[in-house]
Amino acid sequence: MSEIGEYISRRIRRERISKRISQKTTAAALEVPLRTYQAWEKDFTSSVENLLKICNFFQLSPCSLLQSYSDYKEESVSSLYKNPDNITVIEYKKDILERALAGESSSEIFHWMKSTYPEIVEGISSEEKFIENCLLDIYHLQYSLMFQKSFERIKEKERAIEKLFGIPEDQVIIVNSGNVKQQFLREVILSRYGAEWIIKWAGMKPGFRLGISNGFTVSRILDAIPRGSIRDMSLFPLNFTNTQVDFPISSTALISSFLYKNTGYNISTDTLTEEQVFGAILLADAALLGIGSFSKEGLYERMICFVLGHRVVSEIRKLGVVGDLNYYLLDKDGNQINLPEIISNIGSENSSSLVKAVELSTLREKAERGCRIVIAASGKHKAEIVRIALKKGYANHIITDETIADVILQ
């Protein structure tokens, strides 16, 4: 593939997609077979005559096209850094986001893509994964678009949850996520509210100490805290894991990422050992916890399976595990299921556990003394484990959506 042929192919494909024209329509307008035009979008090796026809169809000047190619050769790498949105976040991905925020399922969006942009989704094997990747592109490259639609709190359900579990006023946030189907987007919707809480609390106390658990929702909340909005805070992990399976969303990874993002501000961590974590939780001002469900396969289950095998996962299910909080396994009555090969308490002598974590009894004691222990969770499959955690008093703050609240209040 020649460099100029590759450039022309990319350019005409981008022009076509930006104008929302299918390959079939373009081929018909140019009076060439569909397969011929598809080949041009992969590597343009045709004649100058056909190139002029293409320029005429897309209303491009041949001179500007060649000048653009000259600029492209000189600045192809630097332009990616100057304005990555022009290359990666193209219009159809923004359309996907709008449809997802409006409540369409990934299957419905993919069906629309098949009729509107068939050449883009041709050969895609996983509809859900494709849609999620498009949303992730926007999340990482044009983050503000994620919040183009406002999702309000549901005050009456917040009051009902407070009354049901004896939680003080203004310590429950229930977000109306507007029938959004994608779990990733539901987590993002919650994240702004969690970020607002942390920014507010940290601004009230210099040297604010925040414990961080693991999980995708916890990760989204930390991402939603703008750089520089907190200028003095200390973070510490609530658990350590002895596997790389959960690395992207482990406590230590999330803390490291947040520290890097806020380089230059007084954001720190000095708790790298079990002894230091044990001391930090005693002095903590707040803790942010993710929560997991065993009603469908999740990351924790994959961790256990990867390290200890399917046998242990089967054993856990037989014991009636509903979900986990800070990696501690709980049954339907909120009792901890103790499996030393999976989890042990920070400070214990057991060094071979898959996970070592701050005890739930310690979190409950901190909550009873007024420390802000926050659970952040989305998706009705987590409703039962959220109900158990609140009933047992392991947390005194909750950020969730109406799917969980509705199940609990039934």
VOLODO-160825 format. One line per 2 residues: number of its first residue (from 1); their letters; for each residue x, y, z of C-alpha. Coordinates in nm, 3 decimals. Example, Ala and Ser with C-alpha at 12.3 -4.5 7.8 and 13.67 -1.06 7.14 Angstrom:
REM VOLODO-160825
1> as> 1.230 -0.450 0.780 | 1.367 -0.106 0.714
//
This chain:
REM VOLODO-160825
1> ms> 0.000 0.000 0.000 | 0.147 0.336 -0.104
3> ei> 0.149 0.624 0.140 | -0.051 0.856 -0.087
5> ge> -0.296 0.576 -0.172 | -0.350 0.514 0.198
7> yi> -0.402 0.886 0.258 | -0.660 0.920 -0.024
9> sr> -0.845 0.613 0.103 | -0.867 0.755 0.454
11> ri> -0.973 1.095 0.326 | -1.257 0.977 0.101
13> rr> -1.382 0.738 0.370 | -1.388 1.020 0.624
15> er> -1.567 1.251 0.381 | -1.830 0.988 0.306
17> is> -1.894 0.903 0.672 | -1.911 1.270 0.774
19> kr> -2.179 1.323 0.509 | -2.361 1.006 0.621
21> is> -2.356 0.847 0.278 | -2.334 0.470 0.237
23> qk> -2.073 0.299 0.023 | -2.350 0.164 -0.199
25> tt> -2.488 0.513 -0.268 | -2.139 0.651 -0.334
27> aa> -2.053 0.369 -0.574 | -2.377 0.423 -0.765
29> al> -2.313 0.799 -0.795 | -1.962 0.733 -0.926
31> ev> -2.097 0.466 -1.163 | -1.857 0.195 -1.042
33> pl> -1.927 -0.148 -0.887 | -1.965 -0.152 -0.509
35> rt> -1.662 -0.379 -0.466 | -1.449 -0.137 -0.668
37> yq> -1.541 0.155 -0.445 | -1.486 -0.054 -0.131
39> aw> -1.137 -0.133 -0.261 | -1.071 0.240 -0.310
41> ek> -1.147 0.302 0.057 | -0.886 0.042 0.150
43> df> -0.608 0.147 -0.090 | -0.667 0.396 -0.372
45> ts> -0.467 0.287 -0.676 | -0.704 0.397 -0.951
47> sv> -0.666 0.662 -1.222 | -0.651 1.041 -1.198
49> en> -0.985 1.047 -1.383 | -1.152 0.848 -1.106
51> ll> -0.987 1.064 -0.842 | -1.136 1.373 -1.008
53> ki> -1.479 1.208 -1.010 | -1.445 1.141 -0.639
55> cn> -1.336 1.499 -0.567 | -1.632 1.629 -0.765
57> ff> -1.877 1.405 -0.580 | -1.748 1.505 -0.237
59> ql> -1.702 1.869 -0.344 | -1.328 1.861 -0.281
61> sp> -1.070 2.062 -0.473 | -0.795 1.837 -0.614
63> cs> -0.542 2.107 -0.527 | -0.659 2.122 -0.167
65> ll> -0.650 1.743 -0.151 | -0.286 1.738 -0.262
67> qs> -0.198 2.026 -0.029 | -0.368 1.840 0.254
69> ys> -0.158 1.536 0.170 | 0.160 1.747 0.187
71> dy> 0.054 1.877 0.529 | -0.040 1.523 0.631
73> ke> 0.312 1.394 0.551 | 0.473 1.668 0.757
75> es> 0.233 1.668 1.050 | 0.058 1.330 1.052
77> vs> 0.186 1.247 1.399 | 0.173 1.593 1.555
79> sl> -0.182 1.653 1.428 | -0.299 1.351 1.620
81> yk> -0.195 1.524 1.940 | -0.321 1.866 1.835
83> np> -0.675 1.750 1.766 | -0.740 1.377 1.816
85> dn> -1.119 1.430 1.809 | -1.107 1.495 1.433
87> it> -0.960 1.151 1.377 | -1.113 0.928 1.642
89> vi> -1.446 1.072 1.760 | -1.620 1.081 1.425
91> ey> -1.987 1.156 1.386 | -2.131 0.807 1.399
93> kk> -1.980 0.753 1.746 | -2.147 1.071 1.868
95> di> -2.473 0.940 1.723 | -2.422 0.615 1.913
97> le> -2.378 0.809 2.237 | -2.694 1.014 2.177
99> ra> -2.896 0.701 2.110 | -2.755 0.526 2.416
101> la> -2.835 0.824 2.640 | -3.187 0.823 2.495
103> ge> -3.235 0.466 2.621 | -3.166 0.248 2.317
105> ss> -3.005 -0.089 2.382 | -2.674 -0.186 2.225
107> se> -2.862 -0.429 2.000 | -3.097 -0.154 1.880
109> if> -2.807 0.083 1.814 | -2.615 -0.184 1.625
111> hw> -2.923 -0.256 1.411 | -2.935 0.116 1.324
113> mk> -2.564 0.107 1.240 | -2.622 -0.188 1.003
115> st> -2.875 0.012 0.806 | -2.691 0.346 0.817
117> yp> -2.323 0.249 0.812 | -2.318 -0.114 0.696
119> ei> -1.954 -0.104 0.587 | -1.839 0.000 0.938
121> ve> -2.005 -0.289 1.120 | -1.942 -0.549 0.852
123> gi> -1.772 -0.849 1.012 | -1.827 -0.730 1.371
125> ss> -1.884 -1.039 1.587 | -1.983 -0.875 1.919
127> ee> -2.248 -0.604 1.894 | -2.222 -0.511 2.262
129> kf> -1.842 -0.489 2.259 | -1.843 -0.270 1.946
131> ie> -2.090 -0.022 2.101 | -1.898 -0.016 2.429
133> nc> -1.569 0.056 2.248 | -1.728 0.347 2.060
135> ll> -1.853 0.491 2.390 | -1.509 0.442 2.546
137> di> -1.351 0.637 2.259 | -1.568 0.935 2.346
139> yh> -1.508 0.888 2.721 | -1.132 0.910 2.679
141> lq> -1.112 1.163 2.395 | -1.406 1.400 2.438
143> ys> -1.517 1.343 2.796 | -1.753 1.643 2.821
145> lm> -1.987 1.483 2.565 | -2.073 1.215 2.820
147> fq> -2.266 1.475 3.019 | -2.459 1.638 2.735
149> ks> -2.780 1.512 2.897 | -2.875 1.588 3.255
151> fe> -2.990 1.306 3.485 | -3.160 1.432 3.798
153> ri> -3.189 1.288 4.147 | -3.513 1.122 4.265
155> ke> -3.573 1.285 4.601 | -3.874 1.077 4.708
157> ke> -3.681 0.752 4.662 | -3.385 0.897 4.850
159> ra> -3.611 0.973 5.146 | -3.757 0.621 5.126
161> ie> -3.413 0.457 5.133 | -3.306 0.679 5.423
163> kl> -3.615 0.579 5.620 | -3.581 0.208 5.537
165> fg> -3.222 0.181 5.661 | -3.212 0.462 5.917
167> ip> -2.962 0.665 5.715 | -2.935 1.037 5.803
169> ed> -3.068 1.296 5.558 | -2.860 1.389 5.251
171> qv> -2.650 1.073 5.264 | -2.837 0.895 4.984
173> ii> -2.823 0.981 4.614 | -3.063 0.806 4.375
175> vn> -3.015 0.910 4.013 | -3.281 0.879 3.746
177> sg> -3.064 0.731 3.471 | -3.342 0.759 3.215
179> nv> -3.364 0.393 3.112 | -3.002 0.392 2.990
181> kq> -2.921 0.029 2.913 | -2.541 0.023 2.897
183> qf> -2.376 -0.054 3.233 | -2.074 0.160 3.144
185> lr> -2.292 0.468 3.085 | -2.487 0.409 3.406
187> ev> -2.157 0.419 3.596 | -2.058 0.743 3.423
189> il> -2.396 0.902 3.508 | -2.340 0.827 3.879
191> sr> -1.979 0.946 3.873 | -2.053 1.318 3.869
193> yg> -2.250 1.296 4.193 | -1.977 1.095 4.363
195> ae> -1.715 1.343 4.245 | -1.919 1.635 4.383
197> wi> -1.934 1.469 4.726 | -1.558 1.410 4.742
199> ik> -1.471 1.760 4.617 | -1.703 1.913 4.878
201> wa> -1.569 1.704 5.166 | -1.203 1.752 5.073
203> gm> -1.258 2.129 5.055 | -1.384 2.129 5.413
205> kp> -1.073 1.970 5.565 | -0.707 2.013 5.467
207> gf> -0.530 1.679 5.441 | -0.858 1.494 5.381
209> rl> -0.793 1.117 5.402 | -0.986 0.898 5.157
211> gi> -0.977 0.519 5.139 | -1.020 0.370 4.792
213> sn> -1.163 0.028 4.718 | -1.175 -0.127 4.370
215> gf> -1.424 -0.133 4.085 | -1.539 0.036 3.768
217> tv> -1.783 0.277 3.937 | -1.512 0.389 4.179
219> sr> -1.284 0.441 3.879 | -1.548 0.656 3.700
221> il> -1.591 0.873 4.011 | -1.219 0.943 4.037
223> da> -1.210 1.021 3.663 | -1.494 1.274 3.713
225> ip> -1.294 1.479 3.963 | -1.139 1.762 3.755
227> rg> -0.767 1.816 3.789 | -0.696 2.082 4.051
229> si> -1.044 2.077 4.206 | -0.889 1.909 4.512
231> rd> -0.558 2.054 4.627 | -0.484 1.869 4.952
233> ms> -0.583 1.505 4.999 | -0.426 1.177 5.101
235> lf> -0.539 0.847 4.947 | -0.491 0.495 5.072
237> pl> -0.599 0.150 4.944 | -0.862 -0.056 5.124
239> nf> -0.730 -0.382 4.980 | -0.436 -0.550 4.809
241> tn> -0.469 -0.824 4.548 | -0.214 -1.090 4.454
243> tq> -0.313 -1.111 4.088 | -0.296 -0.889 3.781
245> vd> -0.645 -0.983 3.660 | -0.806 -0.680 3.827
247> fp> -0.508 -0.449 3.781 | -0.679 -0.169 3.580
249> is> -0.937 -0.114 3.855 | -0.748 -0.231 4.165
251> st> -0.718 0.006 4.461 | -0.348 0.071 4.403
253> al> -0.392 0.125 4.027 | -0.677 0.373 4.078
255> is> -0.476 0.567 4.334 | -0.167 0.575 4.111
257> sf> -0.373 0.703 3.817 | -0.533 0.977 4.029
259> ly> -0.196 1.087 4.167 | -0.053 1.111 3.816
261> kn> -0.353 1.309 3.691 | -0.311 1.559 3.975
263> tg> 0.067 1.597 3.962 | 0.159 1.940 4.098
265> yn> -0.111 1.946 4.363 | -0.084 1.815 4.718
267> is> -0.239 1.476 4.646 | -0.042 1.198 4.809
269> td> -0.035 0.844 4.939 | 0.195 0.713 5.209
271> tl> 0.025 0.380 5.271 | 0.205 0.107 5.080
273> te> 0.217 -0.161 5.348 | -0.052 -0.346 5.545
275> eq> 0.058 -0.181 5.868 | 0.028 0.166 5.712
277> vf> -0.319 0.087 5.573 | -0.434 -0.037 5.914
279> ga> -0.326 0.296 6.064 | -0.478 0.498 5.781
281> il> -0.827 0.353 5.815 | -0.832 0.450 6.182
283> la> -0.771 0.814 6.080 | -0.981 0.811 5.763
285> da> -1.233 1.083 5.684 | -1.412 0.878 5.416
287> al> -1.395 0.555 5.218 | -1.524 0.488 4.867
289> lg> -1.637 0.130 4.802 | -1.734 -0.059 4.493
291> ig> -1.962 -0.358 4.529 | -1.985 -0.681 4.334
293> sf> -2.257 -0.934 4.254 | -2.231 -1.306 4.190
295> sk> -2.567 -1.310 4.009 | -2.367 -1.290 3.686
297> eg> -1.999 -1.333 3.610 | -1.790 -1.036 3.717
299> ly> -1.426 -0.945 3.756 | -1.392 -1.096 4.105
301> er> -1.524 -1.430 3.983 | -1.278 -1.422 3.692
303> mi> -0.995 -1.344 3.936 | -1.083 -1.643 4.152
305> cf> -1.121 -1.870 3.852 | -0.791 -1.756 3.697
307> vl> -0.586 -1.816 4.013 | -0.772 -2.092 4.198
309> gh> -0.978 -2.261 3.926 | -1.344 -2.333 3.850
311> rv> -1.371 -2.567 4.148 | -1.342 -2.281 4.397
313> vs> -1.599 -2.072 4.207 | -1.843 -2.365 4.218
315> ei> -1.780 -2.406 4.591 | -1.853 -2.037 4.651
317> rk> -2.184 -2.059 4.466 | -2.285 -2.367 4.668
319> lg> -2.219 -2.169 4.987 | -2.483 -1.915 4.877
321> vv> -2.266 -1.613 4.801 | -2.474 -1.315 4.685
323> gd> -2.191 -1.070 4.625 | -1.893 -0.897 4.779
325> ln> -1.803 -0.570 4.950 | -1.435 -0.474 4.956
327> yy> -1.382 -0.831 4.828 | -1.545 -0.993 5.136
329> ll> -1.800 -1.256 5.030 | -2.149 -1.222 5.178
331> dk> -2.452 -1.453 5.177 | -2.818 -1.347 5.161
333> dg> -2.825 -1.279 5.537 | -2.513 -1.065 5.526
335> nq> -2.289 -1.324 5.688 | -1.929 -1.335 5.575
337> in> -1.820 -1.655 5.404 | -1.465 -1.714 5.515
339> lp> -1.240 -1.881 5.260 | -0.878 -1.805 5.363
341> ei> -0.738 -1.896 5.022 | -0.948 -1.614 4.873
343> is> -0.944 -1.332 5.131 | -0.797 -1.250 5.470
345> ni> -0.785 -0.940 5.687 | -0.513 -0.680 5.647
347> gs> -0.270 -0.739 5.932 | -0.335 -1.113 5.954
349> en> -0.051 -1.362 5.921 | -0.205 -1.529 5.615
351> ss> 0.013 -1.417 5.326 | -0.115 -1.659 5.060
353> sl> -0.467 -1.517 5.019 | -0.575 -1.390 4.681
355> vk> -0.686 -1.066 4.851 | -0.606 -0.891 5.179
357> av> -0.852 -0.619 5.278 | -0.969 -0.390 5.557
359> el> -1.230 -0.579 5.762 | -1.598 -0.504 5.715
361> st> -1.639 -0.478 6.093 | -1.384 -0.195 6.087
363> lr> -1.579 -0.016 5.815 | -1.900 -0.057 6.016
365> ek> -1.735 0.087 6.328 | -1.608 0.383 6.128
367> ae> -1.958 0.440 5.984 | -2.112 0.430 6.331
369> rg> -1.866 0.698 6.443 | -1.965 0.928 6.156
371> cr> -1.693 0.853 5.903 | -1.834 0.875 5.550
373> iv> -1.839 0.518 5.416 | -1.974 0.536 5.062
375> ia> -2.106 0.258 4.840 | -2.128 0.338 4.469
377> as> -2.319 0.088 4.255 | -2.525 0.066 3.938
379> gk> -2.744 -0.203 3.781 | -3.030 -0.399 3.934
381> hk> -2.820 -0.719 3.948 | -2.642 -0.554 4.243
383> ae> -2.959 -0.461 4.432 | -2.950 -0.754 4.676
385> iv> -2.589 -0.704 4.782 | -2.649 -0.328 4.822
387> ri> -2.951 -0.401 5.043 | -2.745 -0.641 5.255
389> al> -2.456 -0.395 5.295 | -2.689 -0.113 5.407
391> kk> -2.887 -0.339 5.640 | -2.567 -0.459 5.810
393> gy> -2.445 -0.101 5.850 | -2.127 -0.144 5.649
395> an> -2.189 0.193 5.483 | -2.375 0.513 5.572
397> hi> -2.370 0.679 5.226 | -2.499 0.536 4.897
399> it> -2.485 0.656 4.537 | -2.694 0.446 4.301
401> de> -2.964 0.460 4.036 | -3.334 0.390 4.028
403> ti> -3.288 0.030 3.906 | -3.133 -0.068 4.240
405> ad> -3.359 0.158 4.447 | -3.675 0.015 4.288
407> vi> -3.575 -0.344 4.366 | -3.483 -0.260 4.725
409> lq> -3.802 -0.063 4.789 | -4.021 -0.346 4.658
//
